[in-house]
């Protein structure tokens, strides 16, 4: 599965109403640590069948970043049943993210 581009317009449908867990990467194009995190997120999307994976550009969706108190990027939030379940701030490992899915 490929990484979905999540925006303010499709957030409710793709994340809040999703069946199963959703991993969201809050990022910005100019952010160095976000660029380090990007291949990890892409890899998780390719390998994971039991979760949806998406990215939110905080410059384009400031409302969503504010709603979920994203103060630093990258921030990864795992949603379960439409609610934030686990938050990672900064670069984290693929294993840390996948362990929270189980």
N, C-alpha and C positions, 0 to 999 in steps of 0.2 A: 504494500500500500504506500502511496506517496504522501508527503506532507501536505496538509491542506492549508490554504491561506485563509485565515480567519479574520473577519472584519466586524465592525459594529453591526453591519446588516445581517450577516449570517451566523453570528455568535449564538443566538438563542437556539436556532435550529441545529447547528453542528455540535454545540457543547452542552447547553442546558437541557435539551431534549434528547440527547444521545443515549442510546442503549449501550451500556458498558462504559468502561473508563475512557477518559479523554486526557491526553497529555498536551499541555499548551506551553509553548516557548514564547515568552514575552522578550522581544529583542529590538534592536535598531541596527540599521545598515552601517552606521559609523562606529559601532561598538566593537572593540577588539576582542574582549572575552566572548561576546556573542558569536563572532566568527569562529572562535575555537569550539564553541558548543554546537554550531550548526551541523557539522558532519556526524556528531553523536546523535542528534535528533533525527537526521536523515536515516542513519543506520537503524535506529529503533523503529522508525516507520516502516522500513523495508522488512525487518525481521519479525515484527509483532503483528499477530492476527487478532489478538484479543483486546486491542485498544486502538482508538482513533488518535492520530497525532497531527497537531496543527501549530502554526506560528502566527503570532500577532505582532505586527510592527507598532511599537508604542508611539511612534511619531504620527502614525495614521489613525490610531485608535486610542487616543489619550483618555477617552471616557472609560474604556475597559481597564486600562492600566490603573486609573484612579479608583475604580470600583473594587479592584482586588488588591489595593494598596501596594502596587508594584513601585518601589522606591529605587531599586537598583536593578540593573539588567546585566546578564540574563537572569530572568526568574522563570523557573519551570513550575507550573502548577498542575497537579493531577486532580481531575474532577471525577467524582463518582456520584451517580444519580443526580447530576446537575449541580453538585455542591463541591467546593474546594475540599480536597481530602489531604493533600500533602503539598508543601511548597519547598522548593530548593532555590536559594539565592546564590548567584555566582556560578562558576563552572563546576559541574558535578559529573560523576562517572555514569556511564551507561548502566552499570551494575546497580548503583544506588537507585536510579529511576526504575529499573525493571523489578527490583526487589519490592518496591512499594505497590506494584501492580498485583502481586500475588497475595 
